Amino acid sequence: MTSKLDQLKQFTTVVADTGDFDAIARLKPVDATTNPSLLLKAAALPLYREHLQRAIDAGKGDLDLASDHFGVAVGQAILDVIPGRISTEVDARLSFDTAATLRRAERLVELYDQAGVGRERILIKIASTWEGIRAAEQLEKAGVQTNLTLLFSFAQARACADAGAFLISPFVGRIYDWYKKAEGRDYVGAEDPGVQSVTRIYNYYKAHGHKTVVMGASFRNISQIEQLAGCDRLTISPDLLQQLADDDSALQRVLDAQVAGNAEAALPESRFRWDMNEDAMATEKLAEGIRQFARDQEKLEKLLATQA
């Protein structure tokens, strides 16, 4: 029998949401993605000990630079075992500064270039704030493709498509978490708010001819993945990937591209900010996600400082 993972790969590009080299090699995703939280975990793995020391040496006391070196080193190691792309994230503390985000993104690209990794194999991850989206817009025009992350609302999705972002990462599980806590109930199958959010974005993009790739992220259970089978891409943790690999039951495609139509007018900043203000879940989860990544970035820098 064919596993659910192999069935999923027939109509969705599977991405590993991890820096665990062994898990990536075992489960064979096309792409992989990292973030400050995953890099912090990777820093504790013996496999990356040498990379960590090299990053510290290259940083020469500059913890921001050392962090970027480490992120690129992890990305380069992962690229050795996957055929596709690695997503590497810009420091979340720059999420409201377009110019600073651009500078860090350009440095990441330069470090990958120095390591012999071409632009066609990397995506620069940026938080889907208005400022982050504007930075992504400039990077895309310069030939650097982006992954807009921490995406929780339809307004964010529209703005990312308007900016020509290569890919977005709507966070299914964190949307689910918020509604489960706020409404005191669990959600199953197609009624899951996170599933509904990604389904709406996917259908909107396909109906209006947007080329931006939809990559569902942050899954809590197999049901959420099953309900989004057919999405352009899904980035999945090793534990859930293994569950899919161990399950031989049938998997049905749920999402399918529709005939492209006409794109709508671009979403202006005032409407973007108002729509975000009206969406309590998206506002809270975006702020929370930025804070969480910022704290993990600080922990990584502290680790780099103590190892120096």
Backbone torsions as a table, in degrees:
resi	resn	phi	psi	omega
1	MET	NA	148.7	177.9
2	THR	-85.6	133.2	-178.9
3	SER	-70.3	160.1	176.4
4	LYS	-61.6	-33.2	178.7
5	LEU	-63.2	-45.9	178.9
6	ASP	-66.1	-36.5	176.7
7	GLN	-64.7	-42.4	179.8
8	LEU	-61.4	-38.7	-178.2
9	LYS	-65.2	-15.6	-179.9
10	GLN	-71.8	-26.3	-178.5
11	PHE	-135.0	5.0	176.4
12	THR	-140.9	135.3	174.1
13	THR	-75.4	123.2	-177.1
14	VAL	-94.4	128.9	-177.9
15	VAL	-119.5	137.0	178.6
16	ALA	-87.8	125.3	179.9
17	ASP	-95.4	74.3	-173.7
18	THR	-170.0	161.1	170.1
19	GLY	-110.5	11.2	-179.0
20	ASP	-78.0	103.6	-176.2
21	PHE	-57.9	-44.4	-177.7
22	ASP	-63.0	-42.6	179.9
23	ALA	-64.6	-39.6	179.0
24	ILE	-64.7	-44.9	179.8
25	ALA	-62.8	-36.1	-177.7
26	ARG	-75.2	-41.1	-171.6
27	LEU	-95.4	-11.3	171.1
28	LYS	52.1	58.2	172.6
29	PRO	-74.5	166.0	176.9
30	VAL	-77.6	-48.2	-177.8
31	ASP	-120.7	172.4	174.1
32	ALA	-144.1	157.8	179.5
33	THR	-139.0	146.3	176.7
34	THR	-127.8	168.0	174.1
35	ASN	-151.6	175.1	-178.0
36	PRO	-56.9	-35.9	179.7
37	SER	-65.2	-43.4	-179.9
38	LEU	-71.1	-34.9	176.8
39	LEU	-66.5	-36.6	176.9
40	LEU	-61.7	-42.0	176.9
41	LYS	-66.0	-41.6	179.8
42	ALA	-61.9	-34.5	-178.1
43	ALA	-62.9	-22.0	-179.7
44	ALA	-88.6	-7.3	-177.9
45	LEU	-85.2	135.8	178.8
46	PRO	-55.1	-33.4	-178.9
47	LEU	-56.3	-33.9	-175.1
48	TYR	-101.8	9.7	-176.8
49	ARG	-61.1	-43.1	-180.0
50	GLU	-67.1	-39.9	177.5
51	HIS	-62.1	-38.3	-179.7
52	LEU	-63.2	-44.8	-179.3
53	GLN	-66.3	-39.9	178.4
54	ARG	-63.7	-38.1	178.9
55	ALA	-64.9	-41.2	178.0
56	ILE	-61.9	-45.0	180.0
57	ASP	-63.6	-41.4	-178.3
58	ALA	-68.9	-30.2	-179.0
59	GLY	-72.2	-26.3	178.1
60	LYS	49.3	45.3	177.5
61	GLY	92.6	-11.3	177.8
62	ASP	-91.2	104.0	-174.3
63	LEU	-68.5	-33.5	175.4
64	ASP	-60.6	-46.5	-179.7
65	LEU	-66.6	-40.7	178.6
66	ALA	-62.4	-40.7	178.3
67	SER	-62.1	-42.4	178.9
68	ASP	-65.2	-41.2	176.9
69	HIS	-60.5	-42.0	-179.2
70	PHE	-67.4	-43.3	178.5
71	GLY	-59.1	-41.2	179.1
72	VAL	-70.2	-37.4	178.5
73	ALA	-63.2	-43.1	176.9
74	VAL	-63.6	-44.6	179.0
75	GLY	-60.2	-43.0	179.8
76	GLN	-63.5	-41.0	178.5
77	ALA	-63.3	-39.9	179.8
78	ILE	-67.7	-38.8	-179.7
79	LEU	-61.9	-23.1	178.5
80	ASP	-67.5	-18.6	-175.8
81	VAL	-121.7	4.5	174.7
82	ILE	-123.7	152.6	-179.1
83	PRO	-84.1	-16.5	-171.0
84	GLY	-103.7	-127.1	-170.8
85	ARG	-115.2	159.1	171.2
86	ILE	-116.8	136.6	174.2
87	SER	-99.1	127.9	179.8
88	THR	-123.7	132.8	-168.0
89	GLU	-96.5	140.1	172.7
90	VAL	-75.6	145.2	178.9
91	ASP	-46.2	122.0	-176.9
92	ALA	-62.7	-21.7	-180.0
93	ARG	-69.2	-9.0	179.0
94	LEU	-101.1	12.9	-171.4
95	SER	-61.9	-20.1	-178.3
96	PHE	-114.0	21.6	-178.4
97	ASP	-133.3	101.0	-176.3
98	THR	-62.0	-48.0	-176.4
99	ALA	-63.4	-43.1	-179.7
100	ALA	-67.4	-37.4	176.7
101	THR	-61.5	-43.1	179.0
102	LEU	-61.2	-43.1	-178.6
103	ARG	-63.1	-43.9	180.0
104	ARG	-68.6	-38.0	177.9
105	ALA	-62.3	-44.5	179.9
106	GLU	-63.9	-34.9	178.0
107	ARG	-68.4	-40.2	177.1
108	LEU	-60.4	-43.7	178.4
109	VAL	-61.6	-42.5	179.4
110	GLU	-63.3	-41.1	179.5
111	LEU	-66.4	-39.3	175.4
112	TYR	-64.2	-40.5	179.1
113	ASP	-61.4	-42.7	178.6
114	GLN	-64.0	-27.0	178.7
115	ALA	-86.6	2.1	178.7
116	GLY	82.7	18.7	179.7
117	VAL	-104.0	120.9	-177.9
118	GLY	-77.8	162.8	-179.1
119	ARG	-61.3	-26.6	-177.3
120	GLU	-69.2	-7.5	-178.2
121	ARG	-112.9	4.6	-179.1
122	ILE	-127.8	151.7	169.3
123	LEU	-125.9	135.2	177.0
124	ILE	-92.5	119.7	-178.7
125	LYS	-87.9	131.9	-178.1
126	ILE	-139.1	139.7	177.3
127	ALA	-63.0	142.9	-175.7
128	SER	-83.8	50.7	168.3
129	THR	-81.6	168.3	176.6
130	TRP	-59.4	-41.5	-179.1
131	GLU	-67.9	-39.6	177.6
132	GLY	-64.4	-39.2	179.3
133	ILE	-65.8	-37.6	177.7
134	ARG	-66.1	-38.6	176.5
135	ALA	-63.5	-43.0	178.6
136	ALA	-60.9	-39.2	179.4
137	GLU	-59.0	-43.7	179.8
138	GLN	-69.2	-39.3	178.9
139	LEU	-63.9	-42.7	179.4
140	GLU	-60.8	-41.0	178.8
141	LYS	-65.4	-26.1	179.9
142	ALA	-90.5	3.3	177.5
143	GLY	89.1	13.6	176.3
144	VAL	-106.6	117.9	-176.0
145	GLN	-86.7	148.8	-168.9
146	THR	-126.1	157.4	174.8
147	ASN	-122.0	108.7	180.0
148	LEU	-86.9	116.0	-171.9
149	THR	-109.9	-178.3	-176.8
150	LEU	50.6	50.9	-177.6
151	LEU	-106.1	122.5	-174.3
152	PHE	-127.4	-9.3	-173.3
153	SER	-130.4	159.1	176.0
154	PHE	-65.8	-35.1	177.7
155	ALA	-60.3	-43.9	177.3
156	GLN	-61.3	-43.1	-178.4
157	ALA	-62.6	-43.4	178.2
158	ARG	-62.1	-45.6	-178.4
159	ALA	-64.0	-37.8	179.1
160	CYS	-65.2	-42.1	178.0
161	ALA	-65.6	-41.7	177.5
162	ASP	-59.0	-34.9	-177.7
163	ALA	-79.9	-8.4	-179.8
164	GLY	78.4	25.1	177.9
165	ALA	-59.4	141.1	179.6
166	PHE	-66.2	-39.5	-171.7
167	LEU	-152.0	147.2	172.1
168	ILE	-121.9	153.5	179.2
169	SER	-123.3	82.1	175.0
170	PRO	-68.1	135.0	-171.6
171	PHE	-93.7	90.4	-176.2
172	VAL	-57.1	-52.8	-173.3
173	GLY	-65.4	-36.9	-178.6
174	ARG	-72.8	-31.9	173.0
175	ILE	-64.6	-46.4	177.2
176	TYR	-56.7	-46.1	-179.4
177	ASP	-56.9	-45.4	-176.1
178	TRP	-63.2	-48.5	-178.1
179	TYR	-69.1	-35.1	177.9
180	LYS	-62.2	-43.2	179.0
181	LYS	-71.5	-43.8	-175.0
182	ALA	-68.2	-34.8	-174.9
183	GLU	-107.5	-2.4	174.9
184	GLY	63.4	34.8	179.1
185	ARG	-148.0	158.7	177.3
186	ASP	-93.7	162.7	179.7
187	TYR	-128.4	140.0	-177.2
188	VAL	-127.6	139.5	172.5
189	GLY	62.4	-137.1	-173.4
190	ALA	-68.3	-15.3	179.7
191	GLU	-82.1	-6.5	179.7
192	ASP	-61.5	124.2	-178.4
193	PRO	-59.9	-34.0	177.9
194	GLY	-66.8	-42.1	176.5
195	VAL	-62.8	-44.5	-179.6
196	GLN	-62.4	-38.5	-179.6
197	SER	-63.3	-48.3	-178.5
198	VAL	-67.8	-38.4	178.3
199	THR	-60.9	-43.0	179.4
200	ARG	-63.2	-44.4	-179.6
201	ILE	-64.1	-46.5	-179.5
202	TYR	-58.8	-48.9	-178.8
203	ASN	-64.3	-38.2	178.5
204	TYR	-63.9	-47.6	-179.9
205	TYR	-58.9	-45.5	-176.8
206	LYS	-69.9	-38.2	-178.2
207	ALA	-68.3	-30.1	-176.0
208	HIS	-106.2	10.1	173.5
209	GLY	73.9	19.0	177.8
210	HIS	-72.6	135.9	-178.0
211	LYS	-87.8	-12.7	-179.1
212	THR	-56.6	130.3	-179.4
213	VAL	-77.1	136.3	176.8
214	VAL	-99.9	118.8	179.0
215	MET	-122.0	98.7	176.5
216	GLY	-59.3	141.3	-175.2
217	ALA	-141.2	170.2	172.4
218	SER	60.5	63.9	-178.3
219	PHE	-91.9	145.8	179.1
220	ARG	-104.2	-22.8	-176.4
221	ASN	-156.8	167.6	-177.9
222	ILE	-66.5	-34.2	-178.7
223	SER	-57.4	-40.1	179.3
224	GLN	-62.2	-40.0	178.6
225	ILE	-66.9	-43.8	-179.8
226	GLU	-60.7	-39.1	-178.4
227	GLN	-71.0	-16.3	179.8
228	LEU	-111.7	13.5	176.4
229	ALA	-58.6	125.8	-175.5
230	GLY	108.8	-14.4	174.0
231	CYS	-58.8	154.2	-176.8
232	ASP	-50.4	-51.8	178.7
233	ARG	-144.9	155.3	172.9
234	LEU	-136.0	128.6	177.2
235	THR	-103.2	122.1	-164.2
236	ILE	-130.0	141.4	179.3
237	SER	-69.6	156.0	179.3
238	PRO	-56.1	-38.4	-179.3
239	ASP	-61.1	-45.9	-179.6
240	LEU	-73.1	-34.3	174.7
241	LEU	-60.5	-40.4	179.7
242	GLN	-66.7	-39.3	176.7
243	GLN	-61.0	-40.3	177.6
244	LEU	-66.1	-38.9	-179.7
245	ALA	-67.3	-28.4	-177.5
246	ASP	-89.1	-3.8	-175.8
247	ASP	-107.8	121.0	-177.6
248	ASP	-100.7	6.8	-180.0
249	SER	-74.4	165.0	-174.2
250	ALA	-70.5	144.5	176.9
251	LEU	-122.9	124.8	-179.4
252	GLN	-97.9	141.8	174.2
253	ARG	-72.7	132.7	-178.1
254	VAL	-108.1	-49.2	-179.4
255	LEU	-92.6	139.6	179.3
256	ASP	-148.0	138.6	-177.3
257	ALA	-65.5	139.1	176.4
258	GLN	-98.7	171.6	177.5
259	VAL	-63.8	130.9	-177.9
260	ALA	-65.0	145.0	178.0
261	GLY	-120.2	-149.2	-179.7
262	ASN	-97.3	136.1	179.2
263	ALA	-70.2	148.0	177.5
264	GLU	-82.1	169.1	176.3
265	ALA	-63.3	149.9	-178.6
266	ALA	-61.7	147.4	179.8
267	LEU	-81.2	117.9	-179.9
268	PRO	-73.7	160.4	-178.0
269	GLU	-58.1	-42.1	-177.3
270	SER	-61.6	-40.9	179.5
271	ARG	-71.0	-38.3	176.7
272	PHE	-57.8	-49.2	-176.9
273	ARG	-68.2	-36.0	177.7
274	TRP	-67.5	-44.8	179.5
275	ASP	-62.3	-37.9	176.6
276	MET	-67.1	-40.3	178.5
277	ASN	-61.5	-35.9	-179.1
278	GLU	-77.5	-14.4	-179.0
279	ASP	-105.1	92.4	-175.7
280	ALA	-60.2	-41.1	-179.4
281	MET	-60.0	-50.3	-176.5
282	ALA	-64.5	-41.5	179.6
283	THR	-61.7	-47.8	-178.0
284	GLU	-67.3	-44.1	-175.7
285	LYS	-72.0	-33.6	176.4
286	LEU	-64.2	-48.6	179.5
287	ALA	-62.4	-43.3	179.3
288	GLU	-62.6	-43.3	-179.1
289	GLY	-63.9	-42.0	177.8
290	ILE	-63.1	-44.1	178.6
291	ARG	-61.5	-43.1	-178.2
292	GLN	-63.1	-46.8	179.8
293	PHE	-65.8	-36.2	178.3
294	ALA	-63.9	-42.2	178.9
295	ARG	-65.1	-39.0	179.0
296	ASP	-70.2	-33.5	174.5
297	GLN	-63.0	-41.6	179.0
298	GLU	-65.4	-38.3	177.1
299	LYS	-64.9	-39.9	177.6
300	LEU	-63.4	-42.9	179.2
301	GLU	-65.0	-36.9	176.7
302	LYS	-64.2	-40.6	176.9
303	LEU	-63.0	-43.6	178.2
304	LEU	-62.2	-38.7	-179.7
305	ALA	-67.1	-40.7	-178.1
306	THR	-74.1	-24.4	180.0
307	GLN	-84.7	-15.4	-175.8
308	ALA	-66.8	NA	NA
